[in-house]
Amino acid sequence: MIRTEEQSAFQDIARRFAQEHLASGYMAREQAAVLDRALLRQMGSLGLIGPDMPAEFGGIGATGVSSGIIMEEIARGDFNIAYVQLLASLMGGILARHASPAITAAWVPRIVAGDAVVGLALTEPRGGSDAANLILRATRRGDGYVLSGEKNSISFADQADAFVVFARTGQPGSGARGISAFFVMADSAGLTRTRLNCIGSKLVGRGSLFFDDVFVPEANRLGQENAGFVQVMQGFDYSRALIGLQCIGAAQASLDEAWQYTQDRQAFGAPIAQYQGVTFPLAEADTILTAARQLCFHTLALRDAGLAHTAEAAMCKWFAPKSAVDIIHQCLLTHGHYGWTMDTPHQQRLRDVMGLEIGDGTAQIMKLIIARERVGRAAVAHARPKEGSSKEGSA
C-alpha cells in the first residue's frame, strides 16, 4: 500500500516505539499479566492510542487507514498492548457517538491519553455467537436502571476502569430490538470481577463480570432505549479490520525473525536459506500475509470513503487471524527444536493470536455475514445468528 507522508510518519513513530519499548518486554509482560499504565500514558503522549478520535477529545482525527498502520506496528512489538489501541478506537468511537456530552468529555480524552481503559461487556455464559440473545437484565428504577446478571469472557475484565454493558430492557424474545447499552463504572456497588485462566493473551486477561443490582443512572444509557445493540454494533466493521492488522503485525514479527534465522542457521555446511524446503513455506507465508494486509487496508479505505464494507470487514476477521496462526506456526517449525522452547516469542504469539480466531466473531459467523451481504438473508434463513447476532467469544 502506498502511504502518504503523514502516514509514513505515523508508521515511523509507531515502529520506533514498538521496537524500543514493546518488543523486548513482550514475554515479560505476559508473566506480569498486568497493564503497565505508565507505558500506556507514554503511548498516549505520542498519539498512538485512539488516533482516529476527534481533536476535541485529544485525538488527531486520523483516518481508519492511518489507525490501521499504527495498529500493525504496535502489534509487531506486542500483540496484547495493541489490543488497548483496538479498544480505544472501538470504545472511544462508541462513546463519542452515543454517550452523553458529559461522559464523552470526561472519558474519551482519558482513553486517548492512556489514562483509562474501557471494556466491552457483551458476551454471556449461554452463548457468544447468538449475541443478541441476552439474559442480563436492566430494570427501570427511579432515575435509572438496575442491572442483574453475568457477563463472561470479557477483555480486561479485572483491569478496565469502566465498561459499556449490553443488557435487555425489552421483553424476552425481543432480540436485538430489546437491548440497551450502558456506561458502567468498574467500581460500581454490586459489580464483582474475576479472571479466567486463558491459554493466551494473559496481559489482556479475560474474565467474568457479576452484576448484583448494580444501579446505573439514566444519563449513562448510550443511545435510545432498546436500540443500543443496533446502534453500537455499527462500530464492529471498523474493529474487525483493525483486528486483522493486529494479527498480521504479530505474524510479520515472527516471519521477519524466521527469514533472519534461515540466514544465520547453518546445516550441511551452508545457511538453511539455500534449501527450498525451508524457504518455500516462508515465501508462501509472505505472499498470504501481504494479501491479508491488502484486504484489511482495502476495507479501511472503503470505510474512510464512506462506502459499504461489512462483507470485507468479515473477511478480514476470519482470514487474517487464521492466516496469522498458520504463519506463526510455520515460523516456529522453521526454528526447529529451538522454536519448540518457551524461550522464543513464537509460542506466545501463536497462543495470543489464536484467541482472536474465537473472540470478536468466529470464522463461521464471519462467513455467514459475508453470505448475507452477497445474497441477502435467504443465505442464512435457517441458520443462526438471527438478526443482529454477529459476535462470539470474548468482548
Buried (B, 14 or more C-beta within 10 A) or exposed (E): BEBEEEBEEBBEBBBEBBEEBBBEBBBEBBEEBEBBEEBBEBBBEBBBBBBBBBEEBBBBEBBBBBBBBBBBBBBBBBBBBBBBBBBBBBBBBBBBBBBBEEBBEEBBBBBBBBBBBBBBBBBBEEBBBBBBBBBBBBEEEEEBBBBBBBBBBBBBBBBBBBBBBBBBBBEEEEBBBBBBBBBBBBEBEEBEBEBBEBEBBBBBBBBBBBBEEBBBEEEBBBBEBBBBBBBBBEBBBBBBBBBBBBBBBBBBBBBEBBBEBBEEBEEEEEBBBEEEEBBEBBEEBBEBBEEBBEBBBBBBBBBBEEEEBBBBBBBBBBBBBBBBBBBBBBBBBBBEEEBEEEEBBBBBBBBBBBBBBBBBBBBBBBBBBBBBBEEEEEBBEEEEBBEBBBBBBBB
